[in-house]
Amino acid sequence: MSPLDCREFVEKVTSYLEGELSTAAEQDFVDHLALCDGCERYLEQMCLTTASLADLPADSISTDARSALLNAFRARRS
């Protein structure tokens, strides 16, 4: 595979965090991460955001709002 650019890296962050990348795609992701301070910070921010949201009580957001957010993230990935 060819090296990732920053746009491609951002598109793959969710898949990386969810363990959905192939071995080769994950290696390309990690290789880019090792060379790009901006993407390293972006990944750190995404990890912090994910951890913060995971700590919210389940009833702190309505089912409709949760579904809307999940759909928005899924649409962004495709």
N, C-alpha and C positions, 0 to 999 in steps of 0.2 A: 504494500500500500504506500501511497505517497504521504509525505508529512502533512499534518493538519495545519490549517491556518486558524486564527483566533475565532473566526465565525463558526467554523466547523467544530472547534473545541466546545464552544458555548452550546451548540446544538446537541452535543453528546453528553453534557454534564449529568443530566437526569438519568440517562441510561447507564452511565458509569456508576453513579451513586446507588442505583438499583441493581447493579451487577448484571446488566443485560447486554454488555458489549462482548463480542467475540474476543478470543485471545489476541488476535492480531490487532483489532480495533482498540482494545484496551492498551496494548503496547504503544500504539501510535499516540493515544491520549496521554499516557504517562511520559512518553518522549517529549511531547509538546510542553507538558507541564514543567518538565525539568529545564526547559529553555526560556520560558515566558513568565516573567514576574507578574504581569498583569493578569494572566489566566490563573496563576497560582492564587492571587488575591481573590479573584472571582470565585474560584472553587471554595476557598475558605469562607467567603461570605455566604455561599449557598449552603455549606455545611452548618454554619451558625444559624441561618434562617430555618433550615429543616429541623435542627435540634430545638430551637425556640418554639416552633409550631407544634412539635411533638409533645412538648411539655404543657400545652394548653389542655384544659379539661375538655372532654368530649362534648359536653353540652354547652360550651362557650361559643359555638358557631352553629347556626341552623343547618339542617340537612340540605336545604336548597342552596344555601351559600357554600357549603362544603362541595356539593356537586358542581356548582358553577365554577369554583376555583379549580377543581380537578379537571373539568372539561377544558378550561382555559389553558392549563398546563399541557394537557394532552394535545390540544390543537396547536400549541406553540411548537411541540416536538415534531409534528408531522409536516 
